[in-house]
Amino acid sequence: MREEVKTVIVIAVIASLIGAGYLAIHSMSGVSPPFTVVESQSMQHSRESEIGIIDTGDLILVKSPSKTSITSYVEGYADDYSKFGEYGDVIIYKRDNRNPVIHRAIVWLDYDDSIGKWSAPSLAGYSNDLWVSNNGNDYSDLAGTFTFTLKYKAGYEKTVSIDIDTLQKKSGYLTMGDNPENNYFDQRSIVPGRLISVDGIRSVAWKEIPWLGSLKLYFNGNTGALDNWAPNSLPNLCAAILTIILTIGGTGFAIDEFSLMRARRKLGL
């Protein structure tokens, strides 16, 4: 009977800790639910899941834009600020009747309707060798083809371009996935012509819980993405769960043994 009571107490304590943790995360997040599961490879840096990188099957805790500031890739490059293995922040933005997109905010473009011009003041802190438009390196008057080179902390780089004149005349971010095989701004492929305004941002990526979201993909039958881009995700998750179980079990066993040893000493055995 005593062992059963101890088991119930342990379960109750664990459940309370999990519940309190979720409530704390929910409060800090400001988003419901306070997490999202990554279902594609667009943010990966390689064909395996890595801790610290947003990979297929990861569970990402998110924050409301009202609870955090957003640093673009360009600003992060200048200030040496990085998140999830690369300069700048990762945002989750809405798109019509489809799943939200989790990609990196690259540079904010301002459109001044009164003079009909585009500008990007943050480019003042970015090397002139890494970007150009039809007006050269005049960041106060961007026009025509905007060509931009990203130098990734992971060691690779890519040069992408977009016709500024094809963009809807509303300020917002140019966005893009980290995957080295992705060579287009989202505004040329996923959301043609539409910059991501502040109103269009659903949340900001905050923390990574590696591999946990792979369970959702597995039970939904979406194993192709895991097999092709994160084949180590499920094995790593199983190993992590087993380690936690063994640690808890081992700790409980050690406590029981210590209690038994103290009882024997008191009895003089």
Long-range contacts (C-beta under 8 A, 24 or more apart in sequence): 10-252, 25-61, 28-63, 28-67, 29-61, 29-62, 29-63, 29-64, 29-67, 29-203, 29-206, 30-63, 30-64, 30-66, 30-67, 31-62, 31-63, 31-64, 31-202, 31-203, 34-61, 34-62, 35-59, 35-60, 35-61, 35-62, 35-209, 36-60, 36-62, 36-92, 36-100, 36-102, 36-203, 37-213, 37-216, 37-217, 38-102, 38-213, 39-99, 39-213, 39-217, 39-222, 39-225, 40-225, 41-179, 41-225, 41-228, 41-229, 41-230, 42-101, 42-102, 42-103, 42-177, 42-178, 42-179, 42-182, 43-84, 43-90, 43-102, 43-103, 43-104, 43-177, 43-178, 43-179, 44-178, 44-179, 44-229, 44-230, 45-85, 45-152, 45-154, 45-178, 45-179, 45-180, 47-228, 47-229, 47-230, 47-231, 48-230, 48-231, 48-232, 49-210, 49-211, 49-230, 49-232, 49-233, 49-236, 50-85, 51-208, 51-210, 52-84, 52-85, 52-208, 53-84, 53-85, 53-178, 53-208, 54-84, 54-90, 54-102, 54-178, 54-205, 54-208, 55-210, 55-229, 55-230, 55-233, 56-214, 56-217, 56-225, 56-226, 56-229, 56-230, 56-233, 57-211, 57-212, 57-213, 57-214, 57-217, 57-225, 57-226, 57-230, 57-233, 57-234, 57-237, 58-208, 58-209, 58-210, 58-211, 58-212, 58-213, 58-214, 58-233, 59-208, 59-209, 59-212, 59-213, 60-102, 60-205, 60-206, 60-207, 60-208, 60-209, 60-213, 61-205, 61-206, 61-207, 61-208, 61-209, 62-92, 62-202, 62-203, 62-204, 62-205, 62-206, 63-203, 63-204, 63-206, 64-203, 64-204, 65-91, 65-198, 65-201, 65-203, 65-204, 68-204, 68-206, 70-105, 70-201, 70-204, 71-105, 72-105, 72-106, 72-107, 72-108, 72-122, 72-173, 73-104, 73-105, 73-106, 73-107, 73-150, 74-106, 74-107, 74-120, 74-122, 74-123, 74-125, 74-126, 75-122, 75-125, 77-125, 77-126, 77-151, 78-122, 78-125, 78-126, 79-125, 82-153, 83-205, 84-178, 84-205, 84-208, 85-153, 85-154, 85-178, 86-152, 86-153, 86-154, 86-178, 87-153, 89-204, 89-205, 90-204, 90-205, 91-173, 91-175, 91-196, 91-201, 91-202, 91-203, 91-204, 91-205, 92-201, 92-202, 92-203, 92-204, 92-205, 93-175, 93-196, 93-200, 93-201, 93-202, 94-200, 94-201, 94-202, 95-190, 95-191, 100-202, 101-175, 101-186, 101-190, 101-191, 102-205, 103-175, 103-176, 103-177, 103-186, 104-175, 104-176, 104-177, 104-178, 105-173, 105-175, 105-196, 106-148, 106-150, 106-173, 106-174, 106-175, 106-176, 106-185, 107-148, 107-173, 107-174, 108-171, 108-172, 108-173, 109-142, 109-164, 109-167, 109-171, 109-172, 109-173, 109-174, 109-195, 110-171, 111-167, 111-169, 111-170, 111-171, 113-169, 116-169, 117-141, 117-142, 117-143, 118-142, 118-143, 118-164, 118-167, 133-164, 148-174, 150-176, 152-178, 152-180, 154-178, 154-180, 156-180, 158-183, 160-184, 160-185, 162-187, 162-188, 166-192, 166-193, 167-193, 167-194, 167-195, 168-193, 168-194, 168-195, 170-195, 170-197, 171-195, 171-197, 172-196, 172-197, 172-198, 172-200, 173-197, 210-236, 210-237, 211-236, 211-237, 211-240, 212-237
